[in-house]
Amino acid sequence: MTRTIVVTGSASGIGATTAELLRDRGDRVIGIDLREADINADLSVPEARERAVRETTDRADGVIDAVIACAGISAPVPATIAVNYFGVTELLTGLLPALSRSAAPRAAVVSSMASLQPNSPELVAAALAGDEQRALAIAHELCAHGPEAGYIVYPSSKRALSRWVRRESITPAWAGAGIPLNAVAPGTVLTPMTQDLLSDPTTVAMVDAAVPMPLGYHQPPGSIAHLLIWLTGPENTHLAGQVIYDDGGADVSLRGEDIWSWADRS
Ligand code: NAI
């Protein structure tokens, strides 16, 4: 059966590849992006998010089978928290009524292995509290200290997003309504986002030190797109609240084998 699937960030990289694969297999895709999409909207702006929710719901005649949220930026600017956290969580929440009218509703977001990197606890807390003004103020302050300090907005946005997915996934609104909600955390993906970084051997060495990828090295966008499509297909009946590190082994390289000993604390 044809499914109606909303893909954000559909004009480039992982989102564009996901939209193309879905269209190729006969699904109906509603793309959202800044430009060159079915719905052009700046997801860093609250009013534009609300408009995107209305227009997407109208275009889908009120029933959406899946939402795949790929839109994101990694620049050391305050907008990074607005797009990567609020632009995802508010859009998903706004589309819940249309999702809940589907026979097999699903949602997946693109987080990042960068969620494991040093972050700003204050910024993560403000995002998780839903306080966009405070989050933007903290991000402004960080970015005012230059690009190195400003970069921390990106891992903070992804840490908060991954935690939001885990927190919300088991609530009545999601699991209780029969909607699997999950995140994918990529390693280094070959898209326009990483093009400049990967064109200079010095920055490639920095990236590879931070994101070691023993399996397959830098990954094509399709490696993420196929997983997003499975997560949001009817075949996924019980996978919920997971942050799946689809990263060539970067997470294991960094965190090691043992993610269970938290259970052994007395
Ligand atoms: P990309 O730059 O190729 O695509 C991102 C898309 O998001 C673009 O089409 C852009 O126009 C859209 N977008 C940006 N700001 C927006 C806004 N305010 N409103 C609406 N749309 C907006 O990048 P890529 O690599 O495909 O990134 C997709 C997701 O994957 C992002 O969330 C990124 O953080 C995440 N990611 C990417 C990695 C990589 O190595 N490329 C690694 C880990 C995560």
Residues whose N, C-alpha, C, O or C-beta is under 5 A from the ligand:
A	BS01	NAI	G9 A11 S12 G13 I14 G15 I32 D33 L34 A41 D42 L43 S44 C70 A71 G72 I73 V83 V110 S111 S112 M113 P186 G187 T188 V189 T191 P192 M193 T194
